[in-house]
Structures are given as structure tokens and as C-alpha cells.
């Protein structure tokens, strides 16, 4: 993973003692039940990382944009938060 995308992990992990690596974060973005076990990390990804970087991170991990958008909408419905990609 390049430095540009590594900044995603820095943002997502900053407030938490448990650190997710890029593979674990990617797994959270395709599995709502797993995401619910790491709600802060996922919420930070969807709410604080720019949508452009979210899409780039997803592409690196072979997550199609429509799947990421559907996940964002499902996570939004579960969490009650609003996220740009959940539109």
C-alpha cells in the first residue's frame, strides 16, 4: 500500500488502541456483521476519510464502488450516521 493510502489507516486507527490493518479494514467494508464489531473504525473511514480516498482504498482491495456505496448505506442505517457514499 502506498503512503497516500496508508494515511487512511492513520486516520481510521488514530483514536483507537486496537489497530486495524488494511486487509482487516477491507473485510469490514464488505461484511456488516464484522463492521459492527469495529464501529468506530468503520464510522471514521466512512465519515472522515474523503470519498475519493475511500473509493481508491476500495479499488486497491477489489471492492466495487457500488458495493462500497451499498455497504455505506447499510452501515448508515444501522448506525444512524450520515455518510457521503451512502447517498
C-alpha positions as CSV (number, residue, x, y, z in Angstrom):
1,X,0.0,0.0,0.0
2,X,1.4,3.4,-0.9
3,X,1.8,6.3,1.6
4,X,-1.2,8.0,0.2
5,X,-3.5,5.1,1.1
6,X,-1.5,4.4,4.3
7,X,-2.9,7.8,5.6
8,X,-6.3,6.2,5.5
9,X,-5.2,3.7,8.2
10,X,-3.6,6.5,10.2
11,X,-6.9,8.4,10.2
12,X,-9.0,5.3,10.9
13,X,-6.8,4.0,13.7
14,X,-5.8,7.2,15.4
15,X,-8.3,7.3,18.2
16,X,-8.3,3.6,19.0
17,X,-5.9,1.3,20.9
18,X,-6.9,-1.6,18.6
19,X,-5.3,-1.0,15.2
20,X,-6.8,-2.5,12.0
21,X,-4.5,-3.3,9.1
22,X,-5.6,-2.6,5.6
23,X,-6.9,-6.2,5.0
24,X,-9.0,-6.1,8.1
25,X,-10.5,-2.8,7.3
26,X,-11.3,-4.0,3.8
27,X,-13.0,-7.1,5.3
28,X,-15.1,-4.8,7.5
29,X,-16.2,-2.9,4.4
30,X,-17.8,-5.9,2.9
31,X,-19.2,-7.6,6.0
32,X,-21.7,-5.6,8.0
33,X,-21.5,-8.1,11.0
34,X,-17.8,-7.7,11.1
35,X,-18.1,-3.9,10.7
36,X,-20.4,-3.8,13.8
37,X,-17.5,-5.2,15.8
38,X,-15.4,-2.2,14.8
39,X,-18.0,0.6,14.5
40,X,-15.6,3.4,15.4
41,X,-13.1,2.5,12.8
42,X,-15.7,2.0,10.1
43,X,-17.5,5.2,11.0
44,X,-14.2,7.1,10.9
45,X,-13.5,5.6,7.4
46,X,-16.9,6.5,6.0
47,X,-17.2,9.9,7.8
48,X,-13.7,11.3,8.0
49,X,-11.8,9.9,5.0
50,X,-12.5,11.7,1.8
51,X,-14.9,9.8,-0.6
52,X,-12.1,9.9,-3.2
53,X,-9.7,8.1,-0.9
54,X,-12.5,5.7,0.2
55,X,-13.0,4.7,-3.5
56,X,-9.3,4.4,-4.0
57,X,-8.9,2.2,-0.9
58,X,-11.8,0.1,-2.1
59,X,-10.3,-0.3,-5.6
60,X,-7.0,-1.5,-4.2
61,X,-8.9,-4.2,-2.2
62,X,-11.1,-5.2,-5.2
63,X,-14.3,-3.7,-3.7
64,X,-16.5,-2.4,-6.5
65,X,-17.8,1.2,-5.9
66,X,-21.5,0.1,-6.0
67,X,-20.7,-2.5,-3.3
68,X,-19.0,0.2,-1.1
69,X,-21.9,2.5,-1.6
70,X,-24.4,-0.2,-0.6
71,X,-22.3,-1.1,2.4
72,X,-22.1,2.6,3.4
73,X,-25.9,2.8,3.2
74,X,-26.4,-0.3,5.3
75,X,-23.9,0.9,7.9
76,X,-25.6,4.3,7.9
77,X,-29.0,2.7,8.5
78,X,-27.5,0.6,11.3
79,X,-25.5,3.4,13.0
80,X,-27.9,6.3,12.4
81,X,-25.0,8.4,11.0
82,X,-24.9,10.0,7.6
83,X,-22.0,9.3,5.2
84,X,-21.2,10.8,1.7
85,X,-21.1,7.5,-0.1
86,X,-24.4,6.3,1.5
87,X,-26.4,8.7,-0.7
